[in-house]
Amino acid sequence: MDVVETYETIVPKTSRRRVRAALDDEQSRPHVITFTSSSTVRNFVALLRGMRGQRHKRQLQGVKLASIGPVTSSTLRGLGLAVDIEARRYTIPGLIEAIVAHQVGKQ
């Protein structure tokens, strides 16, 4: 039997700088950040590490965190982040539906 690796999750070297720049700039700060797996949560938190004090919490103020499902939500909570939106259907279309429903509910 052969084992074939189908994908690998890596974080490009430029990601830390790019994420921090996007969060620092109030004009480009995202309204929603989506997480489609526990590895996306862990990688995001790793990119935020090293920020002084509570800077990352301040940078996430006003940003909604959206999870594809309960396993990913559990990872977010376990790493100290809030889950603002969680998909009922654990698919990308389900995540989009949850985000749209959240935004519509705010109006």
Secondary structure, DSSP 4 states (H G I P E B T S, - for coil): ------------TTHHHHHHHHHH-TTT--SEEEE-SHHHHHHHHHHHTT--TTHHHHHTTT-EEEESSHHHHHHHHHTT----EE-SSSSHHHHHHHHHHHHHHT-
